[in-house]
Amino acid sequence: MKALVKEVAGPGFAMKDVPEPRIRDDEVLIRVRRAGVCGTDVHIYDWDAWAQGRCRPPFVVGHEFAGDVVQVGSLVTDVHEGDRVTAEGHIVDGRCLLCRTGNSHVCPHTKIIGVDRDGCFAEYIAMPATNVWHLDDAISFDIGGIHDPMGNAFHTALTAEIPGATVLITGCGPIGLFAVGICKAAGASRIIASDVNETRLALARQMGAHHAVHPQQASEAVKRETDGLGVDVVLEMSGVPAAIHQAFELVRVGGRVQMLGIPAKPMDVNFATEVIFKGITIYGVVGRRMYDTWHQMTRFLRSGMFDPAPVITHRFPLEQFDEAIGAIKSGEAGKVIFEIA
């Protein structure tokens, strides 16, 4: 099969002919139809410090996908050939303390497809049947293929109290844009989104933000919408130190800051004034909760109140991987996907 491979410890990917995966008795083989391209893939493509410390080439890249099942292992009873599916890309051990107390999303033994093992930028992928998630017939492969980043947005937003809340979203990359639509569907009273990129601000307005502003305008927008109190919830999606400090500044006393964005390096925080004396709660977001986040996604999509489609701005065949990575790095894209079959 054809696959996009991180072949060597250096920049770039390579299109290769590689053997089709062979499944174990508890796995299924999935023909990949759509695959989302993510910032993690850009890190691996660029071979930056994070990728150098984490990844061990050669391996097939990619961790967001949807497709149809073409083969099932002998022990699999609840997934069948022809099923339309996506999958949770974090493969956990299922037996550690975290997994057995409902916290599989932070399992210390997690292996991620496209990072720690072969991924989905290929014609086929083998997945444990326990990780497979069935798609409703009404859900396109385009939307199925972005459940992974969409799930990060659901996890970030819905572990806070969103109905009736005032919300600030700092960072309007694809996950931040999904979060705007989720907060709107969940009944937030006011949604303020901030970013430095005009293309992304326009997408935030399309997804339902009441205000989409540059960071230097966020303080005034928050004060105006909250009578100077501060927002109930901040969803910090950028990882930019200035945005993190702004999140602590603009959340109200006793409010909540949900942190998904990852700073590129350690940063200073004045815990006394920014956190403790304000009595705020900080929640760190890792992946998707298994599998309550997935149920939330399915139910919101079924409701018709949340439509992630506007966030998808670019589609490429797998062979145009350089162009896909370039679109993300340009800052002028929302969500980028590969059309594989």
Secondary structure, DSSP 8 states (H G I E B T S, - for coil): -EEEEE-SSSS--EEEE-------TTEEEEEEEEEEE-HHHHHHHHT-HHHHHH--SSEE---EEEEEEEEE-TT--S--TT-EEEE--EE--S-STTGGGT-GGG-TT-EEBTTTB--SSBSEEEEEGGGEEE--TTS-HHHHTTHHHHHHHHHHHHTS--TT-EEEEE--SHHHHHHHHHHHHTT-SEEEEE-S-HHHHHHHHHHT-SEEE-HHHHHHHHHHHHTTS-EEEEEE-S--HHHHHHHHHHEEEEEEEEE----SS-----IIIIIITTT-EEEE--S--TTHHHHHHHHHHHHTS---GGGEEEEEEGGGHHHHHHHHHHT--SEEEEE--
